[in-house]
Amino acid sequence: MGNVNKVRNVTEKAKGKAMESVGRAIDDPALKVEGKATQVKSDLKQAGEKVKDAAKH
């Protein structure tokens, strides 16, 4: 299950980057912020996965 969550986190981060880029391209500050927030949320989840992996070993 850990690898599935890691892939989801990477996918979510890519989605956030795309949202941020589109927001920048169309000059939509709300979309830029939402994209950045999605990236941060993904990074936090990824850090949690790393902690779980470290605890297993």
Number of C-alpha atoms within 10 A of each C-alpha: 5 11 9 8 13 18 12 15 22 16 14 19 22 16 17 24 19 17 21 23 17 15 18 15 10 10 11 13 12 13 19 22 16 16 24 20 16 20 24 15 16 22 16 12 17 19 14 13 17 14 11 12 11 9 8 7 5
